[in-house]
């Protein structure tokens, strides 16, 4: 349940997990087979020598004072534990089937306040213990990839499913990559479509004002005293659409510039249509008198956003191999959309190899963005506006993230678990902080096994 909170988590995790996979879990085995190709008598290398199993897990914790569920104020405390298993199975010399399954369980003080009136004194800074305080999100992805005999082209296709209490998503996509210039140049294109459906859930105090509701005669208002403006009359624009579709198309160009330097350029374009606002996120108007139960400000309305969004991201990477002990990995991305957000992301990582088996990974990431046209802080919107949100993910802010990791790699897989040899272990810690009170800590771990 509470898709928006999961999206916030996964936005931070995407950088971490991508790094984890590329650094410690890439399928780089290219062992020779004894079977000649169809067109010649030379021996080709297998794309994947044997079945590989990656076990990934993470623990995430955050806190802050700008919860979107309570209109831009209140606790943002949240914890999340995620576990993922990725199994890559070689079907033959050229084809690989990959199964990726994950589950995420979280507790959220913010989302618990969708109904803040079910556990004593109501306050945006105190978590409720109701059903909305926690949820489980699960996902599965099946992908298939095929490499050409000369290994200069690769295509893949995938199908994904994700679900939680109020949300279901199905997605599909594919990619094609071509290598030129003796594999020194790489050009790729990828695309995906996600079709989402979710249950519409309003803040608890607004539900009596939906069509057919009892209004102020509802039991909530009969059992509690409204202070401030006693004649509470919110503006609830009921939502009819339950769907949201996302279409993504991207391209990458990678070039080995010399024996020490590699560069990559990328562009991604995303179009979203449908229900893009989160209906349980409250909004308060400065031109409407305030009404309270206990210390909780009753919602004037729910978030309203356009039903379409167009996003563009342009990025580049430079990896420089200084010597056998030190590599510099840099990344930059510029992003803009038609909601008014412009952002810059810069990242640097310095893998330090301290032995043939151990590598350290210090890293730093800086991010800054402008606010969406429709964002205003708590209790500053006007009721005459067409669109409005107090979600600080759409505000003007900057953030810093510091990370440190360590990896263990044994290409000979001397340690075993049943029929699987342990090839690598990765552990990382990240500290993330925004300039608007939100801060977070994250620990990730990964184990890579190869079937003997």
N, C-alpha and C positions, 0 to 999 in steps of 0.2 A: 504494500500500500504506500501511498504518498510518493508518486513518481518524481515530483520535482526535487525532493530531498535526495533521492537516489541519483538523479542526474547531476546534482551538485557534487556528490561524492565521486561519481565516475569521471567527471571532468578533471578532477585532480588526479584520479587514478590512471587515466589514460596515458599520461606522460610516464608515470612510474612503471606501469605494466609493459608498455611498449619498450622501454629501456631494458626491463628485466628480460623480456623475451629475446631482444636483439643481442644483448650482451652475453647472456648465460644459457639461452635455450634455443638458439638458432640451429636449424637442421643443416649442418655443414659437412656431414659425412659424405664422401664421394668415393666409396670403395669400388675397386674394379670387379667386374663379374667375369665369368668364364664363357659368356655367351656373346658371339660376335653380332654386330648390327646387321640389319637386313641388306644394307647397300654396300657393305665392304667387309673386309676381314679384320679390321681393327676392332679392338675391344673398347666398349664404352663404359663409362662409370655410372653406377647406380645413383639415382637422385637421393635415395635414402637406403642405407645398408640394412637396417633392422628396425623393429618397432621401438619407438621412443615414447616415454611417459614423462610429462612435466606436471609436477604437483606444486601449485602456487597458493599462497595464502596471504592475507593482510589484515591488520587491525588499524582502524581509523577512529580518531576522536577529535571533536571540535567543540568550540564554545564561542559565544558572541552575544551581542545585545540588539540585533536587528532582524528578528525573525519575520519572514514574509507572511507566515500564517496569522500573526497578530499585527499585521499592518505596518511593519517596519520597526517595531519595538519588541522587547521580550527576549527570553532566552533562546539561543540557538544550539544548546547542548545536544550532542548526538554522538553515538558510538555505532560502529559497524564492523562486523567480522565477515570476511569473504573467503571462500575456498573455491578453487578451480582446479580441474584436472584436464589436461590436454593429451590426447593419445594420437600419435601419428603412425600410420600403418602403411608400409610399402606394399602395393599390390603387385608390382612387377618392377622392372628396371626404370620405368618412366613415370609411373603413376603413384600418387600418395593420397590416401584417405585420412582426413583429420577430424577427430571428434573432440569438441570443446564443451565441457559442462561446468556450470558454476552455480553457487548458491550464496546469497548474501542475507544476513540477519542483522537487523539494526533496532536500536531504541532511540527515540527522538523526543526530547522535551518540547520542541517546537510543534511537531505534528500532533502531539498529545493534546494540544490546545485547540484543535478543531472543535472539541467539546471540553471547555475548561470548567464546566459546572457539575461534573459527576464525581467530584472528590473534594468536598469541603470548600474552603475559601478560594475564590477565583481570582487569579492574577496572571498577567502575561509573563511574569518572571518566575512563576512556579509551575512545574510540570504537573499535568494531570495524569492519573493512573488508568485512564480508560483504554478501550480497545485500540484507539489510534496511536498509542504510545510506542508501538513496535510493529514490525512486519517482516516478512521474508520475501525476497526477490530471487527468482531462479531463471536460468537461461541455458540454452543449448545451441550449438552451432555445428553443422556438418559441412565440411568443405572437401572438394576434390580438385587435385591439380595434375596437369600433364605436361611433361617436358619433351621437347623434340629430341631426336637422336643426337643432333650436334650440340644440344644444350643451349642453343641460341634463342629459343623461344619457349615461353611458358604461359599456359592459360589455366585459370582456375574458376570454380563456381562454388557458391556457398548458399546454405539455407539456415536461417536462425529463427528461434522462438524464445520469447521471454514473457514472464507473467508474475504478477503479484496480486494482492487482494482486489485492487480497483483498476487493474491495468493488464492488457494483453497485447503483445506485439509479434508480428511475423515479418521476416525480412528475407530478401534474397539479393544476390549480387554476383559479380564476377570481375575478372581482371585479365589483362594480356600484357606480357612483357617481352620485349625483343632486345637482344644484345647484338652490338655491332663492333667493328674495329677491334677484332680479336678479344672480344669481351671487355674492352675498356670503356665502351659506351653502352648505356642502358636506357631504354625508353619504355615507359609503361603507362597504361590507362586502366582505370577501375571505375566501377559504378555500383550503386546499391539502391534499393527501395525498401522502406520500412512502412508498414501499415499498422497503425496503432489504434486500439479501442480502449476506452476507459470509462469507468463508472463515475457519474457526476455526483460529487459530495460537496455540500455547502457547509459553511460554519453553522454550528448547532443553533444559534439564536436566530438565524435567517430562515430556517426550515419552516417555522410556522407561517411565514409570509409568502411561501410558494403557493401556487394555484391550489385552492382547496384547503389551505391551512387555516388554523384558528386565530392567527394574529396574536394580539395581546391577551386573548383568552386562553392561550396555550398554557399548559401546566408549568412550564419553565417560569413564566412571568407571574403566575399565580402563587408560586412557591417562593419567589424572590422579590425583593424590593428594588425597583429601578430608581436610581438616584440621578441627579442632573436633570436632563430633560425627560420627564416621566412619560410623555406621549411618544414613545419610541416608534418611528415609522421609517424603516430602512428602504433602500431602493434596490430591489432584487430583480435583475434582468435574467430570467431563467434561460439556461443554455439548452439548446435542442440538439446540437451536433455532439456526438461522442467520439468522432474519429479524428485522427491526425495522420497525414501522410508526409513522408520525407523522401526526397529524391536527391541523390548525391552523385556527382561525376567529378573525377579528378585525373590528373596526369602528373607523372614524375619523369625527370631527366637526370641521369647520373653519369658523371664522367671521371675517370681516373686521370688526373692532370699530370702527375708524375709518380715516381715510386713512393713518395711520401704523402701525397695530397690527393684527396678525393672530394668532389663537390656534388651536391644534389640540389635541384630546383623542383618545386612542386606547386601545383595550383589545385584547389578544391572549390567546387561550386555546389551549394545546397539550396534546394527549394522546399519549403514546408507549407502545407495547406491544412486547414481544419481548425480544431479546437486547440489553440496555442496558449491560452490563458489557463491558469490553475484555479478552479472554482472554489477551493477552500482557503484561498489567500485573501485576507480582509483588506479593505481600503477605507480610509477615514477622510471626510471632507471638512475643510476649514469653514465652509459656509453652512454647515449643518450643526445644530446644537448636539452636544455630547450626552450620551446616555450610558449608565454604568450598572452593572451588577457586581457588588463587592468592589474590587479594584480593577475589574475587567471592563474595558471600553467596548461596548457592543458595536458590531460592524455597521457601517453606513452602506456598504456595498461589497461586492467581490471584484477581484481583478478583472479588468476588461482590456484585451489586446487585439490587434488586427488578426484576421484569420489567414494571413499569409506572411511569409518572411523569406527573404532572399539573402544568402550569406556567401561571401567570397573570402578565401584564405590563400595568401601567397607566402611561400616559405622557402628557406634554403638551409642546407647543412654544409659545413666544411669539417673534414676530419684530417688532422695532420699527424703523421707518425714521426715523432721526434727521434726516438731511438727504441731499442727493444724494451725499455723500462717505462717509457712515458708516451702517451698519446693525448692530443687535444681534440675534443669533439665540441663543436659549436653549432648552434641552431638559432634561426631567427624566423619569426612569422609576423606578417601584417594581415589583419582581419578587418573587414567592414561588412555592414548589412544595411538594409533599408529601414531599420528601426532607429538608426542614428548612432549605433555603437561602432567605434573605431578602436582597435587595440593593437598593442605591440607586445611580442613575447621574445625574450632573449634568454638563451640557456647555454651554459658551458659545463662540460664534464671532463675531468682529468684522470683517466684510468692510469694507475701506477702499479706496474708489475713488480712485486717485491720478491718473487721467486717463480719457479716454473709452474707452481700450482696455486699461488695466492696473488690476487689483484685487489687493490683498493680503489674506490670510486667516489671521490669528493665531487660535489656538483652544486651549482647555483642557478636559480631561475628567477627572472624579473618579469613582471607582467603589469601592464597599465591599460585602462580603457576609459572611454568617455561614456556618459550616461545615455540610455535610450530616451527617445523623445517623450515617452509616456511615463517616465519615472519621476516621482516626487517623494520626499520623506514622509514620515508619519504625520497625518492630520494637516496636510498642506494642499491636497488636491481640491479642485472645484467640482461640484456636482454637475456642472454644465459641460464638462469635458466628455469627449466621446470615448477616449481610452485612458486608462489609469492603472498604475501598479506602484507598490512600495516594496517590491522585491529588490534587495540590495545586490543581487547578482546582475541586475540591469542598471546599477548606479555607476557613478564615476568613482573609480577606486584604483589603487595600485597594490601589488603584493610582492612579497619576497619569499622564496623557498630555498632552504638550505638542505642538502642531503649528503649522506655518507653511507657507503656500502662496502662490502667485502665479498669476494667470491673465491670458491675453491674449485679447481678443475683437475680431473684425473682422466686423461684420454685413454688410459689402459683399464679403467674401471675395476680397480683391485677390490673395492668393497662391493658386496653383493647383498641383495635382498631377494631371496628365492631365485628366479631365473633372470633377474634384472641387475645389471651393474650400475653403480652410482657414478655418474660422469661429472656432475657439478652441483654445488650448493651456492645459492646467492642469498645474502641478507642485506637489507637496506633500511635506513631510517631517514625520514623527512620531517622538517618543521616548516610550516606554512603560516604566514601572517599577512593579513590585509591591514590597510590603514583605516578601516572602519570597524574595528574591534574584533573581527573574526580571526581566530587562530586555530590551528589544527596540528596534530601529530599523526604520523603514519609509520607503521613498521610492515615491511613486506619480506616474504621468504619464499624461496623456490628450490625444488629438488628435481634434478633431471636423471632419469634412469633409461638405460638402453638394454634391450633384450639380447642376451648372449646367443 
